[in-house]
Amino acid sequence: MLDLRRGSNRAASSGPAAWCGTRPTIPRGRRFWPSWRGGGRHRRQGLIEPLARQDPDAAGQVFPESLRSLYALTLHRKGDTRRAAELWRAAAASAHRSLDSGAESYNAPMELAAISAIEGHTDAALEWLERGYRAGWKDARFLNLDPFFASVRREPRYQALATAMTQTWRR
């Protein structure tokens, strides 16, 4: 799996194929990751939906959330809050199963932090974010851009974590 935050670049040039195992169909001339940050709603949904269906637990290329959670975000922004909530419940259940099976990476805690933050559970979001940091997520640059964490960015605990991540990154 492609993981730029930990320094692995074995498949950095192969784009989405590196982390989903196949060559998804992406319209020529479009980068993948803006599919959930910018552009039209239909384009965002059209780019990420097939990937989320193919491998919903795969991590996104820039942000720590799974493709399922990122797809749920596009649905949420489109107004389909019911379906988004269903997908986030499924993503949270998958993350909990991963933790229960002994996974030690930052993926599951960061997934749970993002879902908690987007659902307005600030304390839970910050607790999971702290666990994600301890498990290895150190990139405050992407965290500060991540739309899932917009609701907690002004919290002192979030700011302290972001500062710690920045200091760790500079070392």
Phi and psi restraints in degrees (value plus and minus 20) as a CYANA .aco file:
   2 LEU   PHI     -93.4   -53.4
   2 LEU   PSI     106.6   146.6
   3 ASP   PHI    -163.3  -123.3
   3 ASP   PSI      68.4   108.4
   4 LEU   PHI     -89.7   -49.7
   4 LEU   PSI     -46.0    -6.0
   5 ARG   PHI     -89.2   -49.2
   5 ARG   PSI     -44.0    -4.0
   6 ARG   PHI    -123.5   -83.5
   6 ARG   PSI     -12.1    27.9
   7 GLY   PHI      71.6   111.6
   7 GLY   PSI     -19.7    20.3
   8 SER   PHI    -100.1   -60.1
   8 SER   PSI     105.7   145.7
   9 ASN   PHI    -144.6  -104.6
   9 ASN   PSI       4.0    44.0
  10 ARG   PHI     -81.3   -41.3
  10 ARG   PSI     -44.9    -4.9
  11 ALA   PHI    -153.6  -113.6
  11 ALA   PSI       4.2    44.2
  12 ALA   PHI     -79.9   -39.9
  12 ALA   PSI     -49.0    -9.0
  13 SER   PHI    -107.9   -67.9
  13 SER   PSI     -24.7    15.3
  14 SER   PHI    -114.4   -74.4
  14 SER   PSI     -18.3    21.7
  15 GLY   PHI      41.3    81.3
  15 GLY   PSI    -163.2  -123.2
  16 PRO   PHI     -76.7   -36.7
  16 PRO   PSI     -48.7    -8.7
  17 ALA   PHI     -83.1   -43.1
  17 ALA   PSI     -47.2    -7.2
  18 ALA   PHI     -86.0   -46.0
  18 ALA   PSI     -52.6   -12.6
  19 TRP   PHI    -131.2   -91.2
  19 TRP   PSI     -26.3    13.7
  20 CYS   PHI    -135.8   -95.8
  20 CYS   PSI     -24.0    16.0
  21 GLY   PHI      62.7   102.7
  21 GLY   PSI     -23.2    16.8
  22 THR   PHI    -159.0  -119.0
  22 THR   PSI     159.2   199.2
  23 ARG   PHI    -123.5   -83.5
  23 ARG   PSI      74.5   114.5
  24 PRO   PHI     -88.2   -48.2
  24 PRO   PSI     136.5   176.5
  25 THR   PHI    -106.6   -66.6
  25 THR   PSI      91.0   131.0
  26 ILE   PHI    -140.9  -100.9
  26 ILE   PSI     110.4   150.4
  27 PRO   PHI     -73.2   -33.2
  27 PRO   PSI     117.5   157.5
  28 ARG   PHI     -77.2   -37.2
  28 ARG   PSI     117.2   157.2
  29 GLY   PHI      66.4   106.4
  29 GLY   PSI     -18.8    21.2
  30 ARG   PHI    -132.1   -92.1
  30 ARG   PSI     113.1   153.1
  31 ARG   PHI     -98.1   -58.1
  31 ARG   PSI     135.3   175.3
  32 PHE   PHI     -97.8   -57.8
  32 PHE   PSI     -73.3   -33.3
  33 TRP   PHI     -80.0   -40.0
  33 TRP   PSI     -48.4    -8.4
  34 PRO   PHI     -87.0   -47.0
  34 PRO   PSI     -24.3    15.7
  35 SER   PHI     -79.1   -39.1
  35 SER   PSI     -44.2    -4.2
  36 TRP   PHI    -130.3   -90.3
  36 TRP   PSI     -24.0    16.0
  37 ARG   PHI    -124.6   -84.6
  37 ARG   PSI     -50.6   -10.6
  38 GLY   PHI    -166.1  -126.1
  38 GLY   PSI    -195.3  -155.3
  39 GLY   PHI      59.3    99.3
  39 GLY   PSI    -199.5  -159.5
  40 GLY   PHI     -92.6   -52.6
  40 GLY   PSI     135.0   175.0
  41 ARG   PHI     -79.4   -39.4
  41 ARG   PSI     -63.6   -23.6
  42 HIS   PHI     -87.0   -47.0
  42 HIS   PSI     -56.8   -16.8
  43 ARG   PHI     -86.3   -46.3
  43 ARG   PSI     -65.3   -25.3
  44 ARG   PHI     -77.7   -37.7
  44 ARG   PSI     -69.7   -29.7
  45 GLN   PHI     -84.8   -44.8
  45 GLN   PSI     -60.1   -20.1
  46 GLY   PHI     -86.1   -46.1
  46 GLY   PSI     -48.3    -8.3
  47 LEU   PHI    -102.1   -62.1
  47 LEU   PSI     -61.7   -21.7
  48 ILE   PHI    -111.4   -71.4
  48 ILE   PSI     -47.1    -7.1
  49 GLU   PHI     -76.5   -36.5
  49 GLU   PSI     -69.3   -29.3
  50 PRO   PHI     -81.9   -41.9
  50 PRO   PSI     -55.9   -15.9
  51 LEU   PHI     -89.1   -49.1
  51 LEU   PSI     -61.1   -21.1
  52 ALA   PHI     -86.1   -46.1
  52 ALA   PSI     -55.7   -15.7
  53 ARG   PHI     -90.7   -50.7
  53 ARG   PSI     -57.2   -17.2
  54 GLN   PHI     -89.5   -49.5
  54 GLN   PSI     -64.9   -24.9
  55 ASP   PHI    -167.3  -127.3
  55 ASP   PSI      57.8    97.8
  56 PRO   PHI     -82.7   -42.7
  56 PRO   PSI     -45.7    -5.7
  57 ASP   PHI    -110.1   -70.1
  57 ASP   PSI     -25.5    14.5
  58 ALA   PHI     -84.0   -44.0
  58 ALA   PSI     123.0   163.0
  59 ALA   PHI     -96.2   -56.2
  59 ALA   PSI     128.7   168.7
  60 GLY   PHI     -89.6   -49.6
  60 GLY   PSI     152.9   192.9
  61 GLN   PHI    -102.3   -62.3
  61 GLN   PSI     -49.3    -9.3
  62 VAL   PHI    -134.5   -94.5
  62 VAL   PSI     -67.4   -27.4
  63 PHE   PHI    -116.8   -76.8
  63 PHE   PSI     139.9   179.9
  64 PRO   PHI     -98.7   -58.7
  64 PRO   PSI     -30.2     9.8
  65 GLU   PHI     -92.8   -52.8
  65 GLU   PSI     137.2   177.2
  66 SER   PHI     -92.3   -52.3
  66 SER   PSI     142.4   182.4
  67 LEU   PHI     -80.0   -40.0
  67 LEU   PSI     -55.5   -15.5
  68 ARG   PHI     -80.0   -40.0
  68 ARG   PSI     -65.2   -25.2
  69 SER   PHI     -87.9   -47.9
  69 SER   PSI     -58.1   -18.1
  70 LEU   PHI     -86.4   -46.4
  70 LEU   PSI     -59.2   -19.2
  71 TYR   PHI     -84.4   -44.4
  71 TYR   PSI     -60.9   -20.9
  72 ALA   PHI     -79.8   -39.8
  72 ALA   PSI     -57.3   -17.3
  73 LEU   PHI     -82.8   -42.8
  73 LEU   PSI     -61.3   -21.3
  74 THR   PHI     -84.3   -44.3
  74 THR   PSI     -58.7   -18.7
  75 LEU   PHI     -85.8   -45.8
  75 LEU   PSI     -62.3   -22.3
  76 HIS   PHI     -79.9   -39.9
  76 HIS   PSI     -64.9   -24.9
  77 ARG   PHI     -86.6   -46.6
  77 ARG   PSI     -48.1    -8.1
  78 LYS   PHI     -98.5   -58.5
  78 LYS   PSI     -34.1     5.9
  79 GLY   PHI      86.8   126.8
  79 GLY   PSI     -21.2    18.8
  80 ASP   PHI    -110.6   -70.6
  80 ASP   PSI      49.7    89.7
  81 THR   PHI     -89.4   -49.4
  81 THR   PSI     -50.6   -10.6
  82 ARG   PHI     -83.5   -43.5
  82 ARG   PSI     -70.7   -30.7
  83 ARG   PHI     -86.6   -46.6
  83 ARG   PSI     -58.1   -18.1
  84 ALA   PHI     -80.9   -40.9
  84 ALA   PSI     -64.2   -24.2
  85 ALA   PHI     -83.0   -43.0
  85 ALA   PSI     -58.9   -18.9
  86 GLU   PHI     -81.5   -41.5
  86 GLU   PSI     -65.4   -25.4
  87 LEU   PHI     -85.7   -45.7
  87 LEU   PSI     -59.3   -19.3
  88 TRP   PHI     -86.6   -46.6
  88 TRP   PSI     -56.6   -16.6
  89 ARG   PHI     -82.6   -42.6
  89 ARG   PSI     -64.0   -24.0
  90 ALA   PHI     -83.8   -43.8
  90 ALA   PSI     -61.0   -21.0
  91 ALA   PHI     -85.4   -45.4
  91 ALA   PSI     -61.9   -21.9
  92 ALA   PHI     -84.3   -44.3
  92 ALA   PSI     -61.6   -21.6
  93 ALA   PHI     -81.8   -41.8
  93 ALA   PSI     -62.2   -22.2
  94 SER   PHI     -83.4   -43.4
  94 SER   PSI     -61.7   -21.7
  95 ALA   PHI     -84.4   -44.4
  95 ALA   PSI     -61.8   -21.8
  96 HIS   PHI     -83.9   -43.9
  96 HIS   PSI     -60.5   -20.5
  97 ARG   PHI     -81.5   -41.5
  97 ARG   PSI     -60.4   -20.4
  98 SER   PHI     -81.2   -41.2
  98 SER   PSI     -65.2   -25.2
  99 LEU   PHI     -85.5   -45.5
  99 LEU   PSI     -61.5   -21.5
 100 ASP   PHI     -83.3   -43.3
 100 ASP   PSI     -48.6    -8.6
 101 SER   PHI    -104.7   -64.7
 101 SER   PSI     -20.0    20.0
 102 GLY   PHI      79.6   119.6
 102 GLY   PSI     -10.3    29.7
 103 ALA   PHI     -80.1   -40.1
 103 ALA   PSI     117.8   157.8
 104 GLU   PHI    -136.5   -96.5
 104 GLU   PSI     -18.0    22.0
 105 SER   PHI     -97.3   -57.3
 105 SER   PSI     153.3   193.3
 106 TYR   PHI     -98.7   -58.7
 106 TYR   PSI     -31.0     9.0
 107 ASN   PHI     -76.7   -36.7
 107 ASN   PSI     -73.5   -33.5
 108 ALA   PHI     -85.9   -45.9
 108 ALA   PSI     -68.2   -28.2
 109 PRO   PHI     -80.4   -40.4
 109 PRO   PSI     -58.4   -18.4
 110 MET   PHI     -89.0   -49.0
 110 MET   PSI     -56.5   -16.5
 111 GLU   PHI     -81.3   -41.3
 111 GLU   PSI     -66.5   -26.5
 112 LEU   PHI     -88.4   -48.4
 112 LEU   PSI     -54.8   -14.8
 113 ALA   PHI     -83.1   -43.1
 113 ALA   PSI     -65.9   -25.9
 114 ALA   PHI     -83.8   -43.8
 114 ALA   PSI     -65.5   -25.5
 115 ILE   PHI     -85.0   -45.0
 115 ILE   PSI     -63.0   -23.0
 116 SER   PHI     -81.5   -41.5
 116 SER   PSI     -61.9   -21.9
 117 ALA   PHI     -85.4   -45.4
 117 ALA   PSI     -65.0   -25.0
 118 ILE   PHI     -89.0   -49.0
 118 ILE   PSI     -46.9    -6.9
 119 GLU   PHI    -107.8   -67.8
 119 GLU   PSI     -20.9    19.1
 120 GLY   PHI      67.2   107.2
 120 GLY   PSI      -5.0    35.0
 121 HIS   PHI    -115.2   -75.2
 121 HIS   PSI      59.7    99.7
 122 THR   PHI     -79.5   -39.5
 122 THR   PSI     -70.4   -30.4
 123 ASP   PHI     -81.0   -41.0
 123 ASP   PSI     -65.2   -25.2
 124 ALA   PHI     -83.2   -43.2
 124 ALA   PSI     -61.1   -21.1
 125 ALA   PHI     -80.1   -40.1
 125 ALA   PSI     -64.1   -24.1
 126 LEU   PHI     -90.9   -50.9
 126 LEU   PSI     -55.0   -15.0
 127 GLU   PHI     -83.9   -43.9
 127 GLU   PSI     -65.9   -25.9
 128 TRP   PHI     -86.5   -46.5
 128 TRP   PSI     -56.0   -16.0
 129 LEU   PHI     -83.4   -43.4
 129 LEU   PSI     -61.1   -21.1
 130 GLU   PHI     -82.5   -42.5
 130 GLU   PSI     -60.4   -20.4
 131 ARG   PHI     -85.6   -45.6
 131 ARG   PSI     -59.6   -19.6
 132 GLY   PHI     -82.7   -42.7
 132 GLY   PSI     -59.7   -19.7
 133 TYR   PHI     -83.6   -43.6
 133 TYR   PSI     -67.5   -27.5
 134 ARG   PHI     -82.2   -42.2
 134 ARG   PSI     -49.8    -9.8
 135 ALA   PHI    -103.3   -63.3
 135 ALA   PSI     -28.8    11.2
 136 GLY   PHI     112.0   152.0
 136 GLY   PSI     -24.4    15.6
 137 TRP   PHI     -98.1   -58.1
 137 TRP   PSI      97.2   137.2
 138 LYS   PHI    -146.5  -106.5
 138 LYS   PSI     -11.0    29.0
 139 ASP   PHI    -119.9   -79.9
 139 ASP   PSI      70.6   110.6
 140 ALA   PHI     -87.2   -47.2
 140 ALA   PSI     -46.8    -6.8
 141 ARG   PHI     -79.6   -39.6
 141 ARG   PSI     -69.7   -29.7
 142 PHE   PHI     -93.2   -53.2
 142 PHE   PSI     -55.4   -15.4
 143 LEU   PHI     -80.2   -40.2
 143 LEU   PSI     -60.0   -20.0
 144 ASN   PHI     -91.5   -51.5
 144 ASN   PSI     -34.8     5.2
 145 LEU   PHI    -118.7   -78.7
 145 LEU   PSI     -36.5     3.5
 146 ASP   PHI     -85.5   -45.5
 146 ASP   PSI     100.1   140.1
 147 PRO   PHI     -84.8   -44.8
 147 PRO   PSI     -42.0    -2.0
 148 PHE   PHI     -84.5   -44.5
 148 PHE   PSI     -50.0   -10.0
 149 PHE   PHI    -119.1   -79.1
 149 PHE   PSI      -9.4    30.6
 150 ALA   PHI     -77.6   -37.6
 150 ALA   PSI     -56.1   -16.1
 151 SER   PHI     -94.4   -54.4
 151 SER   PSI     -34.5     5.5
 152 VAL   PHI    -134.7   -94.7
 152 VAL   PSI     -18.5    21.5
 153 ARG   PHI     -83.1   -43.1
 153 ARG   PSI     -45.1    -5.1
 154 ARG   PHI    -109.1   -69.1
 154 ARG   PSI     -25.0    15.0
 155 GLU   PHI     -90.6   -50.6
 155 GLU   PSI     115.5   155.5
 156 PRO   PHI     -77.0   -37.0
 156 PRO   PSI     -58.7   -18.7
 157 ARG   PHI     -83.8   -43.8
 157 ARG   PSI     -60.0   -20.0
 158 TYR   PHI     -83.5   -43.5
 158 TYR   PSI     -67.8   -27.8
 159 GLN   PHI     -82.1   -42.1
 159 GLN   PSI     -57.7   -17.7
 160 ALA   PHI     -85.2   -45.2
 160 ALA   PSI     -61.6   -21.6
 161 LEU   PHI     -84.9   -44.9
 161 LEU   PSI     -64.0   -24.0
 162 ALA   PHI     -81.5   -41.5
 162 ALA   PSI     -59.5   -19.5
 163 THR   PHI     -85.0   -45.0
 163 THR   PSI     -63.9   -23.9
 164 ALA   PHI     -82.1   -42.1
 164 ALA   PSI     -60.3   -20.3
 165 MET   PHI     -83.9   -43.9
 165 MET   PSI     -62.3   -22.3
 166 THR   PHI     -83.0   -43.0
 166 THR   PSI     -62.7   -22.7
 167 GLN   PHI     -85.9   -45.9
 167 GLN   PSI     -60.0   -20.0
 168 THR   PHI     -83.6   -43.6
 168 THR   PSI     -61.4   -21.4
 169 TRP   PHI     -84.1   -44.1
 169 TRP   PSI     -56.1   -16.1
 170 ARG   PHI     -93.8   -53.8
 170 ARG   PSI     -42.4    -2.4
